[in-house]
Each structure stands twice: as structure tokens, then as C-alpha cells.
Amino acid sequence: MHAENLVRMVNQIGTFFEAMPDRAAALEEMAQHLRRFWEPRMREQLLAHVDASGEGLTNMAAEAIARHRAKIM
């Protein structure tokens, strides 16, 4: 899958979780969502994109990945 598609999807997921009133809980829930519902190859490609530049990620998505990277993999 192309990085652009993964970025678009993770940003959409971030938009959903951003509505939660507790930001810390929202960030953790987002990471857990990626772990539960994305296949390992998708998660690996997303993290490779983050390591390369992270271009296109919203603040919510970038923060969730940075804070909870270990939970995603």
C-alpha cells in the first residue's frame, strides 16, 4: 500500500479519536486501534514513513504514533 493511502487513513482515524475529551486516552486508543485493525505490513509501512519524514500526518496522528509507537507494533 502506498504511504499516501496509509497517511490518509491514519489521519481519518485521528479525526475520530480527536473528538474524545481526554487527549491522553484518545492517543492511546488510537494506537491500540492501529494495533488491532491494521495488518503488520501496514503498520511497518506507516512507521517507515514516519521515520523517513512523516509528511502529511496530522498532529493527532503524529503524536499518537510518537507516544505509543511500541503499542502499535
N, C-alpha and C positions, 0 to 999 in steps of 0.2 A: 504494500500500500504506500502511496506517496505521502511524504511528510505534510504536504498542504492539506490532505484529507484528514490526517490524524490531528493536525492543529485545529482545523475547523471543528472536528468532533469534540476534542477536549475543551475547546472554548465554549461550545454549546453546553456541555456538561457543567462547566464552571458557571455559566449563566444560571443554570438551575440551582446549584448549591449556593450561589452568591445571595440568593433570597433568604437564606437561613439567618436568623438574628444573631446567632453565636458564630462568629467568624472562625474561631479555632476549631469548633466542631465541624463546621462546613468544610474546612480544608482537609480535615482527617477523613470525613465521609467521602469527599471527592476522591481521595487517594484509594480508599477502600473500594469504591465503585470501579475504578480502573483495574484494580487487582481482581475483583470478582468477575467482571464482564468483558474485559479485553483479553484476547489471547496473548501469550507470552511474546510472540513476534511483534505484535502491535506495540506492546509496552516497551520492548527493546528499541524499536524504531523511534518511538517518541522520545525516549531518554537519549538516544544518539542525536536526535535533532536538538534537544535541549543542550547537550554538551557541545554541539557544533556552533549554535548561535541562539537557539530559542526564538528565532524570528517568528513573529505573528501571534505569539501566545499572549493572552490577556493577563493582567496582573493576578487575577484569581488562579488561573491555571498554573502560571509560573510559580506562584507562592506555594500552592498545594504540592507541586512536584518537588520544589526545593526543600520544603519542610518534611515531607513524608516520602521521600524517594525510596527508602528501604521498604516501606509498606507496599509500594507499587510493584516492586519486583518480588 
